[in-house]
Amino acid sequence: MLALGFSSGLPLLLVFGTLSFWLREAGVSRTSIGFFSWVALAYGVKWLWSPLVDRLPLPWLSRRLGRRRSWMLCSQLLIMAALAGMAVSDPTTRLYPLALFALLVAFASATQDIVIDAYRIESAPERLQGALAAAYMAGYRLAMILAGAGALAIAAWAGSDLGYDAAGWRAAYLSMAALMLVGVLTCLLLHEPEVDLAAQQQAQAEHRRELVARGWPRPAAALLAFLQSAVVAPFAEFFGRFGRQALLILGLIACYRISDVVMGVMANPFYVDLGFSKSEIATVTKVYGVLMTLVGAAVGGVLVNRFGTLRILMLGAVLAAATNLLFALMSLLGADVRLLTLIISLDNLSAGIATAAFITYLSGLTNLAFSATQYALFSSVMMLLPKFLAGFSGLVVDGIGYAGFFTASAAIGLPVLWLILRVERLARR
């Protein structure tokens, strides 16, 4: 899970934070960078194809590797190819091909996340899920160091530390594509989890026989029975289990990360506009910041165990909104590495606490019988609204400036507090 977490975490920043730095340094406008972030919406709609990933076998590969490992390997190879395509696409001359390759990376990465989440849930009993999740998060954050600080360092070494150099960014993204071999090798060495699908297969077969008996053609009956089992059943089970409370839960999931995701798109352009160098940003925001996120995750795990999930969800939401105000302060005071270090430390510590509580909450909502589809639904809803709103972040910065933008990004996180209180009240009942 440590290695799979690394493979899962590597592509995210390469189509989000690091990419926005590359684009801004190449002279792309903040408005265009904001719209560019919409490629990451693939993470927010992955529930659309998660039933196929969950139940559909891949020709030849599924017989050789099994249901989970075949999809895992296919998505990893696609990520490598798309990252190589991004590497040879200079945004000053080939912006549209770069956008298409970035979208392909996001799609393949979201597919990989579906498979790895399902593999984690299915490969060990519930008592070991906490340890697996912790190992996954550690690998994920390590990959974010390399995709952030590592990519910037390679771009500075192979190109220029200050100013745009296409050769440096080409070397950086080709290096990131090569690092995906960690996931490929891990996939080939894994065992396929043993999952008993007899009950689902029997229900699907019975449904198919009923449709045939009613006069449906056999191919149509088989397709409808598959869609019922793979697509309808996971969502019906969730809404049947929670009733009207399900919509409130989905609303909380959709809004919980809205403050930090909306702010995150403009973070790197903000650093560039303030005049920080690649090496300064790599050291402070990517290495030190990610390490503080791991500390926050450990603290969050202890706090969740001591005080309960919903209380720490509330704490994480308050901290996420409050730390955005610190960025507004820095926009007024100007570039200062010591102030940047302090703000990044507090911001990432808060993010770690919030993430630990949120993963615990999402895992508790998932039914193991529909692990891939339901967890994909939750994690998709989590990113869809924040990523969509983040696409307008460049327009807002151009309109009201960085200070106003960071203040507004803090304010839009306040409704989350009300949603948590409502969910807690209903859960208590």
Stockholm file with secondary structure:
# STOCKHOLM 1.0

chainA/1-429         MLALGFSSGLPLLLVFGTLSFWLREAGVSRTSIGFFSWVALAYGVKWLWSPLVDRLPLPWLSRRLGRRRSWMLCSQLLIMAALAGMAVSDPTTRLYPLALFALLVAFASATQDIVIDAYRIESAPERLQGALAAAYMAGYRLAMILAGAGALAIAAWAGSDLGYDAAGWRAAYLSMAALMLVGVLTCLLLHEPEVDLAAQQQAQAEHRRELVARGWPRPAAALLAFLQSAVVAPFAEFFGRFGRQALLILGLIACYRISDVVMGVMANPFYVDLGFSKSEIATVTKVYGVLMTLVGAAVGGVLVNRFGTLRILMLGAVLAAATNLLFALMSLLGADVRLLTLIISLDNLSAGIATAAFITYLSGLTNLAFSATQYALFSSVMMLLPKFLAGFSGLVVDGIGYAGFFTASAAIGLPVLWLILRVERLARR
#=GR chainA/1-429 SS CHHHHHHHHHHHHHTTHHHHHHHHHTTCCHHHHHHHGGGGGGGGSGGGTHHHHHHCCCTTHHHHHCHHHHHHHHHHHHHHHHHHHHHTCCTTTCHHHHHHHHHHHHHHHHHHHHHHHHHHHHSSCGGGHHHHHHHHHHHHHHHHHIIIIIHHHHHHHHTCSSSCCHHHHHHHHHHHHHHTHHHHHHHHHSCCCCCCCHHHHHHHHHHHHHHHHTTCCHHHHHHHHHHIIIIIHHHHHHHHHHTTHHHHHHHHHHHTTHHHHHHHHHHHHHHHHHTCCHHHHIIIIIIIHHHHHHHHHHHHHHHHHHHCHHHHHHHHHHHHHHHHHHHHHHHHHCCCHHHHHHHHHHHHHHHHHHHHHHHHHHHHHCCGGGHHHHHHHHHHHHHHHHHHHHTTHHHHHHHHHHHHHHHHHHHTTTHHHHHHHHHHHHHHC
#=GC SS_cons         CHHHHHHHHHHHHHTTHHHHHHHHHTTCCHHHHHHHGGGGGGGGSGGGTHHHHHHCCCTTHHHHHCHHHHHHHHHHHHHHHHHHHHHTCCTTTCHHHHHHHHHHHHHHHHHHHHHHHHHHHHSSCGGGHHHHHHHHHHHHHHHHHIIIIIHHHHHHHHTCSSSCCHHHHHHHHHHHHHHTHHHHHHHHHSCCCCCCCHHHHHHHHHHHHHHHHTTCCHHHHHHHHHHIIIIIHHHHHHHHHHTTHHHHHHHHHHHTTHHHHHHHHHHHHHHHHHTCCHHHHIIIIIIIHHHHHHHHHHHHHHHHHHHCHHHHHHHHHHHHHHHHHHHHHHHHHCCCHHHHHHHHHHHHHHHHHHHHHHHHHHHHHCCGGGHHHHHHHHHHHHHHHHHHHHTTHHHHHHHHHHHHHHHHHHHTTTHHHHHHHHHHHHHHC
//
